[in-house]
Amino acid sequence: MSDDKIKRRRFLADLLFAGGALTAAALLAQAGEAEKKPSPSPSPPKTSCPPQLDGDVAMPASPTPKPPEPALGGKPMAPQPMLRGEPMPPKNVIQPKQP
């Protein structure tokens, strides 16, 4: 090999080494910087007094009633088995009633 090719290869190897070292240093600096940042939402200090609410607060007079049970109509029907090769369910499937 000629002396010129050897110098060129050494130069390229040195550039590659320097680029890797620079990248590693940048990554380490970025990781160290992330550790120093404060948390985005610091927790409030603990106090012994209850929180103060703005405005009047009223408790409900009675518990909320349960919603009524839905009324079911008609006779119960056993589901029809799907036939092989049938793309849609059978037509005699129970449809919900429109209110």
N, C-alpha and C positions, 0 to 999 in steps of 0.2 A: 504494500500500500504506500501511496505517496505521502509525504509529510503534510501536504495540504489537506488531504482527506482526513488524516488523524486529527489535525487541529480543528477541522470543521465538526467532526463527531464529538470531540471533547467540548467544544463550544455549545453544541446542541444539548449534550448531556448536562452541562452546567446550567443552561437555561431551564431545562426540565426540572432539575433539582431546586433551583431558586423559585420556580413557579409553585412547586409542591410545598416548599417551606412557607411561601407567602400565603398560600391557601390555608395551610394548617394554622398559621398565626391568626388569620382573620377569623377562622372558625372558633378558635379558643377565645379570642377577644369577644366574639359575639355571645358565646356561652357564658362567659363571666359577666357580661353586661346584663344578661337576662336575669341572673341571680340577684343583682343589686336593685332591680326595679321593685317598687312597693306593690303590694297586691292591689288589683283593680277596685275591689270593694272592701275596705277594711271594716271589721266588725265594730259596732258602737261599744263604748265602754259600759260595763255592767253598773247599774244603779239599784238602790234599794227601794226607791219610790216608784209607784205605778205610773204607767204612761198617761199623759194628759191628752184627752180627746177634745177636739174643737167642736163646739155646738152641743145641742142636747142629744142624749142617747136614751132611747126608750126600749124597754124589753117588751116583747110581744105579750098581749094580755092573755092569750090562750095558745096552746100548742096548735100548730097548723094541722088542719084535718087531712086524713089520707084521701087520695083520689078514689072515686068509686070504681068498683070492679067492672070490667066490660061485660056487657050482656051477650052471651053466646046464643045464637038461634040455630034452629035446624037440627037434623039428626047427625050423629057422628058417622063418618064413613071411613072404611079402611082404605089405605092408599092402594092404588092400582099398580101392579108391577109393570116396569118398563119392558117392552118387547124388544127383542134383538133387532138392531138396525133401525129402530125408531128414533128420528132425530129430535123430536120434541116430546114433552110429556103428553099423556093422553088428554083428550078434550074434557073428560069428566072430572077434572081436578077441581076441587072446591075453590072458588074465587071469593075474595073478601067482599062483603057488601059495602056499597058506597053509602055514606051517611047523607 
